[in-house]
Amino acid sequence: MNFSRRQFVKGGVTAFTFGFAAPQMLCDMAFAQASARNLVVVYLGGGNDSLSTVIPYRDPFYTSRRPTIAVPAANVLQIGTDASNIELGLHPRLTGLRAIFDAGRLAIVQRTGYANQSRSHFTGFDIWGTANPGNTSGTGWLGRYLDSLSPPLDPLVAWNTSRETPRPLMARTVGVPAITTPASYSFSSPNSGTEAGYERSAQLRISSHVPVDRPHLAFVNSTTQAALGTLDRVATVATYRPSLTYPTNGFAQALQAVAGAMNRQISTKVFWVQTGGYDTHASQGVNAGAYVNLMATLGDGVKAFYDDLSNQGLLSNTLIVVYSEFGRRISENGSQGTDHGAGANMMLIGGGVRGGIYGTAPNLNTDPANPTLENNAGDVRFETDFRSVYAKVLDSWLGSNSVTILGANYRAGAPNVL
């Protein structure tokens, strides 16, 4: 069989192929799973410049290698020193993240990556997605986690806020719906009103027949039933009114939808939120430009989400993991930007997070023998394997078996963030 559930459950639903509102059993399952922990993965698409996010502002080579884009020491949001006694600060527009850090609920894991890092957006994304540099076309680490859950699974066990299923969520047996906005996730019909209602009812009746002797038809019909079963519950998320006002950009609105799904207890355990624009080959100016706007979008959106969950009493059940497919080069280029690099930072945020700075920052000295750098001292060398962070999330947060899901034991190098 060359197709999967994810190919049937994507975005809206056509009147003749898919839909969303199924057996009562699925609704009962939703409430039974409502107390489960939530995982929200925030992906910064394009390769975030980690040295502009978490800044070693006292390193003399930071300014000399970035003469026009270095953030002045007086402007950084100081967060203390790491284990190697390097003073660090956040970008000036990350005031929201600094407040979370000060509350002890933001963990920054420095210099994450893997050996011989790819500097390709697509390959790098797939490597982080599969958690396997040797097989970038396999299932995703989150998809394998979903596959490991005991059936029957609720069709809303995971929620993808982007249009296409990302590599990390690709599974063997579990389909993940793409719900960009709850209000637009509906039964699609050329008609409206009563006629559209008749069409939806007819589709539900047709899909209720799951013939055991015709596996392909049974697959289609069961997938349609599962999709139809999600319609009404997602509609309740569209009516959610948060405890505060979120920014109006797409990233923050996606996080608001995630908060609404948690509030409405629709059973989702894993959420994927993606925001782009981080391929900053230019315009990384200190006071204005693309990167300043990116940091504002990230910091303000996450802080609104964090505060909303805190106000609802949901923060202790939620973990946010932030990452990008690679870091960027240490020295700025001729366009006041930075090119594709290697080691980067990961962030974990939530009520159960042991906040602080984990790992060590790179020494930016241009000496080719510098052990914290690679590529002739042009890039940050990784210190913490990103899969060890995944292992901590899988074992300590999701209660799964990271060795089985990741295909090897990465527990030894996992930072004690949870």
Secondary structure, DSSP 8 states (H G I E B T S, - for coil): ----GGGTS-SSEETTT--B---HHHHHHHHHTTTS-EEEEEEETT---HHHHEE-TT-HHHHHH-TTT---TTTSEEEEE-TT--EEEE-TT-HHHHHHHHTT-EEEEEEEE-TT----HHHHHHHHHHT-TT-TTS--HHHHHHHHS-SS--TTSEEE-SSS--GGG--SS----B-S-GGG-SEE-SS-HHHHHHHHHHHHHHHT---TT-HHHHHHHHHHHHHHTTHHHHHHHHT---SS---SSHHHHHHHHHHHHHHTT----EEEEEE-----SS---SSSSHHHHHHHHHHHHHHHHHHHHHHHT-GGGEEEEEEES--B-SS--TTSS--B-S-EEEEEEETT---EEES--------TT-TTEETTTTEE---EEHHHHHHHIIIIIS---HHHHHSS--GGG-----
